[in-house]
Amino acid sequence: MNPEQNWMRNTLKAGDAVRYWQLGAIAQERFDVPDAPMKGEMDPFFFLTKVKNFIPHEYPCRTIFAETYRGKRPDVRGEFEATRWWLPFGSPRLDLSGFWFRPTRLATWTRTYIEADSAGTAKIRLGTCGGAVLWLNGKEVGWMAPYSRNLEAKQEFELSLEAGLNEIVLFFDDLAERDARYFYQFDYVSGPAASVAIPVPVAGSIAENLESALDRMHLDRQHYFGGDITVLFPEPLPIDVKVNVAVEGDFMSRERFDYDFSLPAGTKHLNVGASENAPADFRHLRVTLNAGGFVASRSVGVEICHAARQGKAPASLVDRITETLSEVSEYSERDTVRAFARLASGRSGADTDAMIEEILPSIEDCHDCADFSLVPLIWSRTVWGKDINEKTRQRIDNAILNYRFWMDEPGNDVQWYFSENHALLFHTSAYLGGSLLPDATFIRSGRKGSEQAKIGAERVRAWLDHFEKWEMAEFNSAPYFPIDLKGLTALAAISPDKDIADRAKAGIVRLCEVIARSAHHGMVTAAQGRSYEHTLCAGRSLELSAVARLIWGSGWYGRRVHCLPQMAVCLRDHGLEIPAELAAIADHQGDQHQEWRFAQGENSFAALYHYKGRNFAMGSTVHYRWDEWGYQETVLHLRIGERPEASIWINHPGETIQFGYGRPSYWGGCGTIPRAQQYRGLAVLEFTTYEEQPDFTHAWFPKAEFDETRVSGSLALARSGNGAVLLRASSDLEFITEGPSAGAELRQYGQKTRWIVRVCEAGDLNSVESRFGALAAKHDSDGAFVVEDPEYGTVRFRADGTVEAEGRVIARADYTVKGEATMLSAA
């Protein structure tokens, strides 16, 4: 140890997490096991977790991995070699979570120092999902090896600290299957007065300034529809810095764009480039600073939409179909969906074939989500096979014949078979793939294509039976409407059986009705069963926006799509008709307000309430899992005015890392599900969170997207056009002005927090505050919340989920899958 080297130091108090580390690269190796079938079926309740937010389904690779490694000292491999520094940015964990499409063993070395004021014994608590080995001053202290997929276990160790610097080295590893929570938390439970110290190759003060720059940096906008993308630093950079900006999409995106910059000392902003030249959709900008060998990173998120280039949608459906196929053909991510659009619009050729070739390895290797690519590929091969070159066409056929279509076929992959949307695509692929190649042998099942098609058809019919009875398990979910529509449009277009084609068309129409009922000017604005930050923080670039543009003439295009060109071809070539009356429902302009009550999921496990007028919309869940650990549910979502970005939702973060991979994440889902109740434009949410969870709830509140805002004490108001919203918290609100969510986040601290939400029509905030500023929720002895609303009178939100107001009684049992839309007079 060189006593002359530089150090970053931070005081360490009892109960604090040790948050600063040096870390090496993540070592990765495939973990392939012998091919074997699995038992199981679609699980419409998989995300209704029983133990925290733990999903219980286990693959054979995990079973074999656990039998080999669980409860045994981890297989330590490699050695520590620092490549970068881990800085906390508010998180207690060192978190390297991500998404791996095949079973993959991960291993990472990390190091830090505890600088003790005096010698003594420290007690530390280590929490991780995988395995870990701990060394103190070169001597092994102990290990843990729970290896429970994404379920954290904790273990305590004692450290005999010397006075001064003590080296802590930690090796941790795990098996990644799809979404992997790859992290650890190292809590200093008790011990001598101490600091955390990490060596740095620059002066400690410089490293601290760079940490502050990353911690507090933010973009100058949350949404870019033109103009330069600009990163703002809170203070001038103290030293010359090399910067890499990696522009990445969601976990399924295959695209990454890297830009390198050199910034001189004194710089306060970084111009990344014109948004018109950047890829559309919600994007992570991972900013890495390198100053004298000190390397650290943080991500910020932003929506990019090329709205100006796209302009207004054509007036006729025929022209919108043509426009849709052209847009996807020329601007979408290079995948089989784009290749489909190109083949469907006469754009075959070498580049189209190359797009298919680029995706085929993931299908051949049965990557998770390969079913998303396979459905449009089978459709393309079936209808436009002659337009694909012979070599590529043969490779497609081989990929289909070697694919694993369901759990009962042997394999060693981690494809997600259990959710409703994936199950539809697997069965659709087996049915249509078998029909395409009826005389060939499907390798994994050993069946002839005709038999594979027969079994696929049986499973498709069973899926349709379930859907027609219960609809979407992942209720009202913006990212999963397009996946269901992907499967249904393929069935509607090329199913050899008329009954399946007709039922698929009816399913498409029903989903379009649900979208229309739950939309505010074409944009879905409602409670959702599964949500992600990248689907909530974006609006115009979401695929459902493009679907609304195609069908109803109002919306925009993003870059990554699933069902859009298939919808266009169904409308153009296969007799699909969307009822014309849905247009006026999706883009509600009438004087009356719509109240929409319906249920989704098996046994109607999710009841949903939605209320909208011309100038606002708000939707929420009804008596849904109050006070339980959540997964990815967004329980309340609203929009006001006509700008899609004038959107608010309220949740409890599942993790403190922004743009991480948690389910729930910072914005996507709820760590704990609140008691949420709504009547017309009034809603009450009460969160009762757990000790080990983040100690605040928050609202997405993008100030720049509203025409007028006001935040003071426990009150926040916003207006966009003639729509307005009032938020009344149970304690003071903090408006965040720095970091990734600067200018777009309201926080309310505490383990028990309450929010009253009131949307209305208004031309100014003074009238809103005057009318609704005194709203309060009284807690009655029978457990009811009672709110005296100036327009609705006494509103009783009863503890069994029933709502009583204006002489009406709306009970949870009244919600049906078919749903009921009621037009009510505006107050």
Buried (B, 14 or more C-beta within 10 A) or exposed (E): EEEEEBBBBBEBEBEBBBBBBBBBEBEEEEBEBEEBBBEEEBBBEBBBBEEBBBBEBBBBBBEBBBEEBEEEEBBBEEEBEBEBBBBBBEBBBBBBBBBBBBBBBBBBBBBBBBBBEEEBEBBBBBBBBBBBBBBBBEEEBBBBBBBBBBBBBEBEBBBEBBEBBBEBBBBBBBBBBBBBBBBBBBBBBBBBEBBBBBBBBBBBEBBBBBBBBBBBBBBBBBBBBEEBBBBBBBEEBBBEBBBBBBBBBBBBBEBEBEBEBEBEEEBEBBEBBEBBEBBBBBBBBBBBBBBBEBBBBBBBBBBBBBBEBBEEBBEEBEEBBBBBBBBBBEBBBBBBBBBBBBBBBEBBEEEBBEBBBBBBEBBBBBBBBBBBBBBBBBBBBBBBBEBBBEEBBEBBBBBBBBBBBBBBBBBBBBBBBBBBBBBBBBBBBBBBBBBBBBEBEBBBBEBBBEBBBBBBBEBBBBBBEBBEEBBBBBBBBBBBBBBBBBBBBBBBBBBBBEEBBBBBBBBBBBBBBBBBBBBBBBBBBBBBBBBBBBBBBBBBBBBBBBBBBBBBBBBBBBBBBBBBBBBBBBBBEBEBEBEEEBBEBBBBEEEEBBBBBBBBBBEBBBBBBBBBBBBBBBBBBBBBBBBBBBBBBBBBBBBBBBBBBBBBBBBBBBBBBBBBBBBBBBBBBBBBBBBBBBBBBBBBBBBBBEEEBBBBBBBBBBBEBBBBBBBEEBBBBBBBBBBBBBBBBBEEBBBBEBBBBBBBBBBBBBBEBBBBBBBBBBBEBEEBBEBBBEBEBEEEEEEBBBBEBEBBEEBBBBBEBBBBBBEEEBBBEEBEBEBEEEEBEBE
